[in-house]
Amino acid sequence: MSVEIINTENKHEKEAMKVSVVSIIVNIALSLLKLLAGILAKSGAMISDAVHSASDVFSTFVVIIGVKLAGKQPDKEHPYGHERMECVASVILAVVLAGTGIGIGYKGIEKIAGSQTEKLVVPGALALGAAVISIIAKELMFHYTKRTAVKINSGALMADAWHHRSDALSSIGSFAGILGARMGLPVLDPLASVIICVFIEKAALEIFIDAVNKMIDKSCSDDTITKMQEVILGTEGVLGIDELKTRLFGAKIYVEVEIRMDPAKTLVEAHDTAEMVHDSIEAIFPEVKHCMVHVNPDISE
């Protein structure tokens, strides 16, 4: 691996760490704020929201560990690198997120079921203010984290970004439930917890599916493959493509291509063309970790 690639990967890791530290600080502050507001304002939805924010702190630590392990250089036991550790981190995040959602939904259903035998408490106005602060903060964190995740092509960081978005959505649910409860329908507060559960489970499922796809050698998108074909066919000396295969390896891509060339070309010329294809693919598509090029003689009449 070249020094330039190593430096790039180190830079990406530093960016991921920076975002993760900001995420931890924001989540700790929000979870404490929402927990205090939930207790003082007697809002079950806000307390559920606080638990969700607290789970985000744990998830961010999982992201940090996943990014650190994924950034390790190839070794004797892992010659292709450790990129799939980010996928493992994403799966763990999905499971934790799903468990958090189920717990929140269960408590909400319990309160709704018991509303016939016990009087539901109307939450105080303090919970509304905490919900608004949470919505704004978590939506900003979603965009900040997502932008960095796209920039460094990090699946684990993208999962954490959607964790922020699910928290923003849960706070919207909390706000609606608390407001409704204060307007004379106290059952809306625990009902908001059930709605929050649905949003969380949806986010968890999407994160899980994305991580699994990256672990089972799924090919790139049709759009990416089409662009690769254009680059290959635009290389001088390439007469056609016999086969082009791609596979996701964590956040990275492996490419295998068989090109057709004039059989009259010398071995050196064929090698030089193959090298140009290899270099072009890896330069134009930064997420490509390695491109293997095989040369076939063009025997078409």
Disulfide bonds with the S-S distance in Angstrom:
none
